[in-house]
Amino acid sequence: MTRTPLLLALGLLPILATTACNAAGPDASGQKAPATAAASADQRPFTATEVSRFDQPWAMTFLPDGSLLVTEKRGKLQHLDLASGQKHEITGVPKVAYGGQGGFGDVILHPDFARNRVVYVSYAEEGTLDTRGAAVARATLALDANGGGQLKDLKVIWRQTPKVSGEGHYGHRLAFGPDGKLWISSSERQKFDPAQDMSGNLGKIIRLNDDGSLPADNPFASQGGVAAQVWSLGHRNVLGIAFDASGKLWAQEMGPAGGDELNLIVRGANYGYPIVSNGDHYDGRPIPDHDTRPEFAAPKVTWNPVISPAGLMFYSGSLFPQWKGSAFIGGLSSTSLVRVAFDGDSAREAERFNMGERIREVEQGPDGALWLLEDGSKARLLKLTPKA
């Protein structure tokens, strides 16, 4: 099967060569990291400053006072005071199933956090008979005078169904939409077919009320059961979801052997996995491309060679005015920060910055700076600010 080198949208940077697969970490998508026309350190329009270090960080979110919550995959929630540089552990986190891609996942704030102090966390949890699945819980964050604190009244409000064997493809990225609903990415746990099976919620984008109850206007609400949670289906491994300034939801996901994707998420749409993909199975078996099955929603951007995307955010700050409205994606095997530009519902890779390390997470800070978390042990938290 002939492959288009990079994308469905026009304008990706040219691939100059490929390099050996980055073997660090189980979710690097197993592909050769592309040596693209990425901007080197002296060409980048920003300065990257190390702020702190973490042990296998996975996600971060800023509190209203400008401090930072960071999850560590082994099962810790850290509170970082950026003014003093002091880190303090938050207790009361749930027990996580650590291993492979599993462990502590995302952390986000309730839209009314300033009043109710409610946070949401995702994680992998043990099941019976050597099974696992992602879970999402909400709790009240109670900080103490020393910068530490605890999660109180923690309650699980959602679980992947069914729990299955293996330690990969949990997804469990979280976001609140302009509608006040909680959105969850539920990856297909490396089991392929469940992404098309509406009796479970693997391989789906989930939409819930903030307490975990089911919105009556979800597209499959009339089917009842697990299907009533589902907003879209046919996804593989969604490791970033974010809303743009107009309220549209975008998701990036790791493809199989090639074919990483950026998708515009549409109500009730089926994105085709594993029936179609712009990549192939790891054993070399071909998967029909998206253009062979137009009934499935096609990605707005595909990457082949892959970038191994992790984290997704839309920039709205003023420190980098030239980037307002762009999306940023962290690259694991590509060790990069990727900027995506948009024209309506069309998207293209606009720039790629070589960071020299696997990038697990990207967020915008209160002052408009970009913040990155590297992947792995002794991973750096980096603040990106414009060059003088």
VOPAGU-2260 file (C-alpha; in pm, 1 decimal, decimal comma):
REM VOPAGU-2260
SITE   aa  ch    i         X         Y         Z
SITE  MET   A    0       0,0       0,0       0,0
SITE  THR   A    1     137,3     340,6    -100,4
SITE  ARG   A    2     179,4     586,0     184,3
SITE  THR   A    3     156,0     964,5     162,3
SITE  PRO   A    4     473,0    1077,1     345,7
SITE  LEU   A    5     307,6    1300,4     595,6
SITE  LEU   A    6     -47,5    1420,9     605,8
SITE  LEU   A    7    -392,7    1480,5     481,0
SITE  ALA   A    8    -361,2    1856,0     533,0
SITE  LEU   A    9     -96,2    2042,4     333,5
SITE  GLY   A   10     216,7    2203,8     460,0
SITE  LEU   A   11     397,9    1967,1     694,9
SITE  LEU   A   12     768,7    2016,6     726,8
SITE  PRO   A   13     972,5    1786,5     500,3
SITE  ILE   A   14    1117,6    1464,8     630,3
SITE  LEU   A   15    1487,8    1469,6     571,2
SITE  ALA   A   16    1581,6    1133,2     717,0
SITE  THR   A   17    1485,3     880,1     981,0
SITE  THR   A   18    1681,2     773,3    1283,9
SITE  ALA   A   19    1685,3     466,0    1505,5
SITE  CYS   A   20    1381,3     402,3    1721,5
SITE  ASN   A   21    1388,7     571,3    2060,0
SITE  ALA   A   22    1354,9     272,5    2289,6
SITE  ALA   A   23    1302,7     473,5    2608,3
SITE  GLY   A   24     955,2     410,0    2742,9
SITE  PRO   A   25     682,0     167,0    2644,6
SITE  ASP   A   26     455,1     413,2    2466,0
SITE  ALA   A   27     694,5     564,5    2215,2
SITE  SER   A   28     477,7     396,7    1948,2
SITE  GLY   A   29     768,5     172,9    1850,8
SITE  GLN   A   30     853,2     369,0    1539,4
SITE  LYS   A   31    1158,4     540,5    1401,5
SITE  ALA   A   32    1176,7     895,2    1529,1
SITE  PRO   A   33    1175,5    1133,9    1233,1
SITE  ALA   A   34    1469,7    1367,7    1189,2
SITE  THR   A   35    1262,8    1657,1    1056,9
SITE  ALA   A   36    1351,8    2013,5     978,4
SITE  ALA   A   37    1312,1    2090,3    1347,8
SITE  ALA   A   38    1447,3    2415,6    1482,1
SITE  SER   A   39    1765,5    2365,2    1682,4
SITE  ALA   A   40    1825,8    2538,8    2015,3
SITE  ASP   A   41    1991,1    2843,5    1859,2
SITE  GLN   A   42    1706,6    2882,2    1606,6
SITE  ARG   A   43    1422,8    2856,9    1855,6
SITE  PRO   A   44    1230,9    3179,0    1935,5
SITE  PHE   A   45    1225,2    3090,4    2304,6
SITE  THR   A   46    1456,6    3024,7    2595,5
SITE  ALA   A   47    1395,0    2703,5    2790,9
SITE  THR   A   48    1468,4    2737,9    3163,3
SITE  GLU   A   49    1472,4    2444,1    3402,5
SITE  VAL   A   50    1244,9    2510,4    3700,6
SITE  SER   A   51    1229,8    2174,6    3880,0
SITE  ARG   A   52    1260,8    1797,5    3833,8
SITE  PHE   A   53    1013,7    1513,6    3881,6
SITE  ASP   A   54    1013,2    1133,6    3880,5
SITE  GLN   A   55     818,5    1010,9    3577,2
SITE  PRO   A   56     577,3    1304,9    3558,8
SITE  TRP   A   57     266,6    1261,7    3346,5
SITE  ALA   A   58      49,6    1573,1    3374,8
SITE  MET   A   59      32,5    1919,7    3531,5
SITE  THR   A   60    -219,8    2192,7    3596,8
SITE  PHE   A   61    -187,5    2544,3    3738,2
SITE  LEU   A   62    -378,8    2654,6    4046,8
SITE  PRO   A   63    -529,4    3006,1    4064,5
SITE  ASP   A   64    -240,4    3125,4    4285,1
SITE  GLY   A   65       9,5    3031,4    4013,2
SITE  SER   A   66     142,5    2719,0    4185,9
SITE  LEU   A   67     144,8    2386,6    4006,6
SITE  LEU   A   68       6,7    2037,2    4059,0
SITE  VAL   A   69     210,6    1760,0    3894,0
SITE  THR   A   70     123,9    1390,7    3878,9
SITE  GLU   A   71     400,7    1131,8    3892,7
SITE  LYS   A   72     330,3     799,8    3730,4
SITE  ARG   A   73     426,1     585,5    4032,0
SITE  GLY   A   74     136,4     736,3    4226,0
SITE  LYS   A   75     233,3    1074,5    4370,6
SITE  LEU   A   76      70,6    1414,8    4338,7
SITE  GLN   A   77     319,1    1698,5    4391,2
SITE  HIS   A   78     243,8    2063,1    4469,7
SITE  LEU   A   79     514,4    2299,6    4343,7
SITE  ASP   A   80     542,1    2655,9    4473,8
SITE  LEU   A   81     703,1    2830,8    4177,6
SITE  ALA   A   82     800,6    3133,4    4384,4
SITE  SER   A   83    1007,4    2933,4    4633,5
SITE  GLY   A   84    1079,5    2624,1    4425,2
SITE  GLN   A   85     954,5    2405,1    4710,4
SITE  LYS   A   86     777,4    2077,7    4633,6
SITE  HIS   A   87     532,3    1911,5    4871,1
SITE  GLU   A   88     346,1    1584,4    4829,0
SITE  ILE   A   89     -33,9    1581,0    4839,0
SITE  THR   A   90    -166,2    1279,1    5027,5
SITE  GLY   A   91    -494,8    1093,1    4981,9
SITE  VAL   A   92    -435,1     994,2    4620,2
SITE  PRO   A   93    -584,7     663,8    4500,7
SITE  LYS   A   94    -376,6     346,4    4473,8
SITE  VAL   A   95    -252,1     310,3    4117,2
SITE  ALA   A   96    -165,0       7,5    3906,2
SITE  TYR   A   97     189,6     107,0    3811,5
SITE  GLY   A   98     357,5     -69,6    3521,7
SITE  GLY   A   99     399,4     -36,7    3147,2
SITE  GLN   A  100     198,9     269,8    3050,0
SITE  GLY   A  101     -11,2     245,1    3365,6
SITE  GLY   A  102       1,8     458,3    3677,3
SITE  PHE   A  103    -111,2     802,4    3788,8
SITE  GLY   A  104    -244,2    1002,9    3495,4
SITE  ASP   A  105    -409,9    1339,5    3449,7
SITE  VAL   A  106    -509,7    1614,6    3694,5
SITE  ILE   A  107    -744,2    1904,0    3616,6
SITE  LEU   A  108    -951,5    2158,1    3809,9
SITE  HIS   A  109   -1326,9    2190,2    3824,8
SITE  PRO   A  110   -1437,6    2504,9    3634,1
SITE  ASP   A  111   -1555,6    2649,1    3966,2
SITE  PHE   A  112   -1241,7    2542,0    4155,2
SITE  ALA   A  113   -1189,6    2883,5    4315,5
SITE  ARG   A  114   -1512,6    2827,3    4505,5
SITE  ASN   A  115   -1540,8    2449,0    4551,8
SITE  ARG   A  116   -1171,6    2336,1    4546,7
SITE  VAL   A  117   -1266,1    2024,8    4346,8
SITE  VAL   A  118   -1002,3    1848,0    4136,9
SITE  TYR   A  119   -1020,8    1546,1    3906,4
SITE  VAL   A  120    -753,3    1278,7    3869,0
SITE  SER   A  121    -719,7     979,1    3639,7
SITE  TYR   A  122    -517,7     664,7    3697,2
SITE  ALA   A  123    -483,8     294,8    3616,0
SITE  GLU   A  124    -639,1      64,7    3875,3
SITE  GLU   A  125    -619,9    -308,6    3937,0
SITE  GLY   A  126    -906,1    -541,1    3857,0
SITE  THR   A  127    -944,9    -913,2    3918,9
SITE  LEU   A  128    -756,1   -1196,0    3746,9
SITE  ASP   A  129    -464,3    -974,1    3636,3
SITE  THR   A  130    -680,2    -711,7    3467,6
SITE  ARG   A  131    -659,2    -332,5    3477,7
SITE  GLY   A  132    -844,5     -27,3    3359,5
SITE  ALA   A  133    -845,1     348,5    3383,2
SITE  ALA   A  134   -1051,5     529,2    3644,8
SITE  VAL   A  135   -1140,7     892,7    3710,9
SITE  ALA   A  136   -1205,2    1031,9    4058,8
SITE  ARG   A  137   -1302,0    1371,2    4197,8
SITE  ALA   A  138   -1191,6    1506,2    4534,8
SITE  THR   A  139   -1153,6    1826,9    4731,6
SITE  LEU   A  140    -800,7    1969,7    4744,1
SITE  ALA   A  141    -712,3    2090,5    5092,5
SITE  LEU   A  142    -375,3    2266,6    5104,5
SITE  ASP   A  143    -199,3    2336,0    5432,1
SITE  ALA   A  144       9,2    2637,4    5535,9
SITE  ASN   A  145     334,4    2459,4    5447,5
SITE  GLY   A  146     238,5    2391,6    5083,9
SITE  GLY   A  147     140,5    2028,7    5133,5
SITE  GLY   A  148    -210,0    1898,2    5172,7
SITE  GLN   A  149    -445,8    1617,1    5089,5
SITE  LEU   A  150    -725,9    1503,6    4863,9
SITE  LYS   A  151   -1042,1    1472,1    5071,3
SITE  ASP   A  152   -1365,3    1285,1    5000,0
SITE  LEU   A  153   -1219,6    1114,4    4694,2
SITE  LYS   A  154   -1488,6     942,1    4488,3
SITE  VAL   A  155   -1450,3     737,8    4168,6
SITE  ILE   A  156   -1698,7     868,7    3911,2
SITE  TRP   A  157   -1597,7     670,6    3598,4
SITE  ARG   A  158   -1418,8     348,6    3504,4
SITE  GLN   A  159   -1310,3     182,2    3181,7
SITE  THR   A  160   -1538,3    -109,4    3097,0
SITE  PRO   A  161   -1437,5    -384,7    3068,8
SITE  LYS   A  162   -1110,4    -416,6    3257,7
SITE  VAL   A  163    -869,4    -623,1    3047,9
SITE  SER   A  164    -519,0    -769,7    3064,1
SITE  GLY   A  165    -210,5    -572,8    2964,1
SITE  GLU   A  166     -52,7    -243,3    3067,8
SITE  GLY   A  167     -95,5     -21,6    2763,0
SITE  HIS   A  168    -327,5     234,4    2602,7
SITE  TYR   A  169    -522,9     371,6    2894,4
SITE  GLY   A  170    -555,5     722,8    2754,1
SITE  HIS   A  171    -737,8     882,7    3050,6
SITE  ARG   A  172    -681,8    1242,8    2948,5
SITE  LEU   A  173    -929,6    1487,7    3102,0
SITE  ALA   A  174   -1075,8    1822,8    3000,6
SITE  PHE   A  175   -1371,3    2043,3    3086,1
SITE  GLY   A  176   -1555,8    2189,4    2789,9
SITE  PRO   A  177   -1730,4    2524,2    2749,5
SITE  ASP   A  178   -2051,9    2334,0    2820,3
SITE  GLY   A  179   -1929,0    2253,6    3171,4
SITE  LYS   A  180   -1914,0    1882,2    3092,8
SITE  LEU   A  181   -1624,3    1651,9    3179,2
SITE  TRP   A  182   -1455,8    1490,6    2878,4
SITE  ILE   A  183   -1240,5    1176,2    2908,3
SITE  SER   A  184   -1026,9     995,3    2651,3
SITE  SER   A  185   -1063,0     618,6    2690,1
SITE  SER   A  186    -808,5     433,0    2477,9
SITE  GLU   A  187    -860,0      78,7    2346,0
SITE  ARG   A  188    -607,3     -92,8    2577,7
SITE  GLN   A  189    -424,2    -251,1    2279,8
SITE  LYS   A  190    -724,9    -476,4    2217,5
SITE  PHE   A  191    -825,9    -331,3    1877,1
SITE  ASP   A  192   -1190,3    -437,3    1826,6
SITE  PRO   A  193   -1336,8    -282,4    2145,9
SITE  ALA   A  194   -1293,6      58,3    1980,1
SITE  GLN   A  195   -1597,2     -38,0    1764,7
SITE  ASP   A  196   -1794,2    -217,9    2037,7
SITE  MET   A  197   -2061,5      -4,1    2201,8
SITE  SER   A  198   -2111,2    -252,8    2486,3
SITE  GLY   A  199   -1788,4    -114,9    2638,5
SITE  ASN   A  200   -1623,0     225,6    2658,4
SITE  LEU   A  201   -1273,6     137,2    2530,5
SITE  GLY   A  202   -1157,4     334,4    2226,7
SITE  LYS   A  203   -1405,8     615,3    2289,5
SITE  ILE   A  204   -1429,5     981,8    2384,7
SITE  ILE   A  205   -1651,8    1008,6    2692,5
SITE  ARG   A  206   -1874,6    1301,1    2800,7
SITE  LEU   A  207   -2012,4    1322,6    3154,8
SITE  ASN   A  208   -2164,7    1571,9    3391,9
SITE  ASP   A  209   -1919,8    1702,6    3651,8
SITE  ASP   A  210   -2045,9    1449,9    3909,2
SITE  GLY   A  211   -2008,0    1154,7    3672,1
SITE  SER   A  212   -2374,8    1129,9    3579,5
SITE  LEU   A  213   -2486,2    1099,3    3217,3
SITE  PRO   A  214   -2591,8    1400,8    3009,2
SITE  ALA   A  215   -2928,4    1342,4    2847,8
SITE  ASP   A  216   -2809,7    1496,5    2518,8
SITE  ASN   A  217   -2519,4    1255,4    2453,8
SITE  PRO   A  218   -2549,7    1108,1    2102,3
SITE  PHE   A  219   -2607,9     748,0    2214,3
SITE  ALA   A  220   -2806,7     824,3    2530,4
SITE  SER   A  221   -3110,1     636,0    2402,0
SITE  GLN   A  222   -2910,5     311,1    2392,7
SITE  GLY   A  223   -2859,3     326,4    2768,6
SITE  GLY   A  224   -2581,7     149,7    2959,0
SITE  VAL   A  225   -2218,8     227,9    2880,5
SITE  ALA   A  226   -2310,0     354,9    2532,7
SITE  ALA   A  227   -2481,2     654,0    2693,7
SITE  GLN   A  228   -2137,2     783,5    2803,9
SITE  VAL   A  229   -1995,3     789,4    2450,1
SITE  TRP   A  230   -1948,2    1099,3    2235,8
SITE  SER   A  231   -1732,4     943,1    1961,4
SITE  LEU   A  232   -1577,3     602,4    1889,5
SITE  GLY   A  233   -1312,8     426,3    1682,0
SITE  HIS   A  234   -1011,1     571,1    1864,6
SITE  ARG   A  235    -678,2     401,3    1939,5
SITE  ASN   A  236    -462,6     571,1    2205,3
SITE  VAL   A  237    -574,7     927,6    2277,5
SITE  LEU   A  238    -311,3    1106,9    2487,4
SITE  GLY   A  239    -428,9    1463,8    2446,5
SITE  ILE   A  240    -767,7    1639,2    2430,4
SITE  ALA   A  241    -825,1    2015,7    2427,7
SITE  PHE   A  242   -1082,4    2273,6    2322,9
SITE  ASP   A  243    -994,7    2556,0    2084,8
SITE  ALA   A  244   -1108,7    2916,0    2128,9
SITE  SER   A  245   -1431,6    2851,5    1938,0
SITE  GLY   A  246   -1524,2    2557,7    2162,1
SITE  LYS   A  247   -1437,1    2273,9    1923,8
SITE  LEU   A  248   -1277,5    1963,2    2074,8
SITE  TRP   A  249    -956,5    1827,3    1925,6
SITE  ALA   A  250    -776,0    1504,4    2015,0
SITE  GLN   A  251    -441,5    1361,5    1918,1
SITE  GLU   A  252    -376,5     990,0    1925,0
SITE  MET   A  253     -91,2     750,9    1867,3
SITE  GLY   A  254    -133,9     545,2    1555,1
SITE  PRO   A  255      -5,4     190,8    1510,5
SITE  ALA   A  256     307,0     149,3    1291,8
SITE  GLY   A  257     278,9     498,7    1154,0
SITE  GLY   A  258     -26,9     719,5    1130,3
SITE  ASP   A  259     -32,3     936,8    1443,4
SITE  GLU   A  260    -340,7    1158,4    1420,0
SITE  LEU   A  261    -491,6    1492,6    1510,9
SITE  ASN   A  262    -871,5    1469,9    1499,2
SITE  LEU   A  263   -1154,0    1720,6    1520,4
SITE  ILE   A  264   -1402,8    1545,1    1748,0
SITE  VAL   A  265   -1758,0    1550,2    1613,3
SITE  ARG   A  266   -2071,0    1437,7    1795,8
SITE  GLY   A  267   -2143,4    1068,8    1730,5
SITE  ALA   A  268   -1863,4    1025,6    1476,7
SITE  ASN   A  269   -1671,6     700,9    1422,1
SITE  TYR   A  270   -1297,8     751,3    1358,3
SITE  GLY   A  271   -1252,2     404,4    1217,2
SITE  TYR   A  272    -990,4     225,7    1425,6
SITE  PRO   A  273    -899,5     -60,0    1380,4
SITE  ILE   A  274   -1089,2     -88,2    1049,9
SITE  VAL   A  275    -895,6     202,8     895,5
SITE  SER   A  276    -575,8     386,5     984,6
SITE  ASN   A  277    -302,3     567,5     798,5
SITE  GLY   A  278     -58,0     328,2     965,6
SITE  ASP   A  279     -21,7     -50,2     965,3
SITE  HIS   A  280      -8,1    -322,7    1228,5
SITE  TYR   A  281     327,7    -374,9    1401,8
SITE  ASP   A  282     362,0    -719,6    1243,6
SITE  GLY   A  283     344,5    -561,6     898,3
SITE  ARG   A  284     -17,0    -646,8     817,7
SITE  PRO   A  285    -170,0    -355,2     628,5
SITE  ILE   A  286    -466,1    -154,9     754,7
SITE  PRO   A  287    -675,9      15,9     486,6
SITE  ASP   A  288    -622,8     391,6     471,7
SITE  HIS   A  289    -894,9     636,2     574,7
SITE  ASP   A  290    -964,5     733,7     215,3
SITE  THR   A  291   -1087,5     380,6     142,2
SITE  ARG   A  292   -1378,1     417,9     388,2
SITE  PRO   A  293   -1522,8     769,6     367,2
SITE  GLU   A  294   -1797,9     683,5     617,5
SITE  PHE   A  295   -1534,4     707,3     893,1
SITE  ALA   A  296   -1414,8    1050,0    1013,6
SITE  ALA   A  297   -1065,1    1113,1     879,9
SITE  PRO   A  298    -788,2    1287,8    1075,7
SITE  LYS   A  299    -707,7    1649,7    1000,6
SITE  VAL   A  300    -334,9    1573,9    1028,7
SITE  THR   A  301    -147,7    1243,2    1019,1
SITE  TRP   A  302     219,6    1184,3    1089,3
SITE  ASN   A  303     415,0     906,5     922,1
SITE  PRO   A  304     692,2     876,6    1042,9
SITE  VAL   A  305     531,3     923,2    1380,9
SITE  ILE   A  306     590,1    1191,3    1643,5
SITE  SER   A  307     444,8     981,5    1932,3
SITE  PRO   A  308     219,3    1263,4    2056,6
SITE  ALA   A  309     169,7    1333,5    2427,6
SITE  GLY   A  310     -22,8    1628,4    2565,9
SITE  LEU   A  311    -222,8    1884,9    2371,0
SITE  MET   A  312    -306,9    2248,5    2440,8
SITE  PHE   A  313    -422,0    2560,1    2254,2
SITE  TYR   A  314    -224,5    2878,7    2305,0
SITE  SER   A  315    -416,5    3192,3    2404,0
SITE  GLY   A  316    -147,8    3400,4    2575,9
SITE  SER   A  317      26,3    3726,3    2488,9
SITE  LEU   A  318     394,7    3636,7    2545,8
SITE  PHE   A  319     403,4    3469,9    2203,5
SITE  PRO   A  320     143,6    3670,9    2005,3
SITE  GLN   A  321     246,2    3502,1    1679,7
SITE  TRP   A  322     124,3    3169,9    1820,7
SITE  LYS   A  323    -220,2    3272,9    1943,9
SITE  GLY   A  324    -468,8    3009,2    1829,9
SITE  SER   A  325    -202,5    2747,4    1759,4
SITE  ALA   A  326    -200,9    2407,0    1924,6
SITE  PHE   A  327     107,6    2252,6    2081,1
SITE  ILE   A  328     178,2    1880,6    2110,0
SITE  GLY   A  329     460,6    1713,9    2300,3
SITE  GLY   A  330     657,9    1453,3    2107,7
SITE  LEU   A  331     794,6    1141,4    2277,3
SITE  SER   A  332     991,9     944,0    2018,2
SITE  SER   A  333    1037,1    1264,8    1816,1
SITE  THR   A  334    1180,2    1446,0    2124,1
SITE  SER   A  335    1007,1    1759,7    2003,8
SITE  LEU   A  336     751,5    2029,9    2061,0
SITE  VAL   A  337     517,3    2047,3    1761,0
SITE  ARG   A  338     313,8    2356,2    1671,2
SITE  VAL   A  339      -4,2    2304,5    1469,8
SITE  ALA   A  340    -170,4    2593,3    1284,8
SITE  PHE   A  341    -537,4    2608,0    1182,7
SITE  ASP   A  342    -751,7    2753,1     907,6
SITE  GLY   A  343   -1108,5    2685,5    1009,9
SITE  ASP   A  344   -1139,4    2309,7    1045,2
SITE  SER   A  345    -818,2    2246,7     850,0
SITE  ALA   A  346    -489,1    2191,2    1032,5
SITE  ARG   A  347    -121,6    2153,7     948,3
SITE  GLU   A  348     207,4    2116,7    1127,9
SITE  ALA   A  349     359,6    2464,4    1119,8
SITE  GLU   A  350     679,5    2425,3    1322,5
SITE  ARG   A  351     873,5    2162,1    1509,2
SITE  PHE   A  352    1125,0    2241,2    1782,9
SITE  ASN   A  353    1390,5    1987,6    1874,9
SITE  MET   A  354    1391,2    1963,4    2255,9
SITE  GLY   A  355    1647,8    1682,7    2280,8
SITE  GLU   A  356    1431,5    1487,0    2528,0
SITE  ARG   A  357    1097,7    1309,1    2522,0
SITE  ILE   A  358     820,2    1561,2    2596,5
SITE  ARG   A  359     534,1    1420,9    2801,4
SITE  GLU   A  360     318,6    1727,2    2869,7
SITE  VAL   A  361     270,4    2086,0    2755,7
SITE  GLU   A  362      64,9    2358,6    2925,5
SITE  GLN   A  363      22,6    2735,8    2916,7
SITE  GLY   A  364     113,1    2923,6    3232,7
SITE  PRO   A  365     -80,9    3216,2    3381,7
SITE  ASP   A  366     163,3    3467,0    3231,2
SITE  GLY   A  367     147,2    3314,7    2881,7
SITE  ALA   A  368     470,5    3117,6    2907,1
SITE  LEU   A  369     477,3    2762,2    2772,6
SITE  TRP   A  370     558,0    2489,2    3023,6
SITE  LEU   A  371     688,6    2144,7    2932,0
SITE  LEU   A  372     736,9    1826,1    3129,9
SITE  GLU   A  373     997,6    1584,6    3005,7
SITE  ASP   A  374     936,1    1211,3    3030,6
SITE  GLY   A  375    1108,9     960,5    3258,8
SITE  SER   A  376    1305,8     977,4    3581,9
SITE  LYS   A  377    1473,4    1306,8    3675,6
SITE  ALA   A  378    1253,5    1473,5    3415,4
SITE  ARG   A  379    1282,3    1848,5    3391,5
SITE  LEU   A  380    1001,2    2100,1    3417,0
SITE  LEU   A  381    1086,0    2366,3    3158,5
SITE  LYS   A  382     951,3    2719,5    3124,1
SITE  LEU   A  383     964,0    2861,8    2771,8
SITE  THR   A  384     980,8    3240,7    2739,8
SITE  PRO   A  385    1058,9    3461,8    2436,8
SITE  LYS   A  386    1424,1    3524,0    2362,5
SITE  ALA   A  387    1537,4    3874,1    2446,6
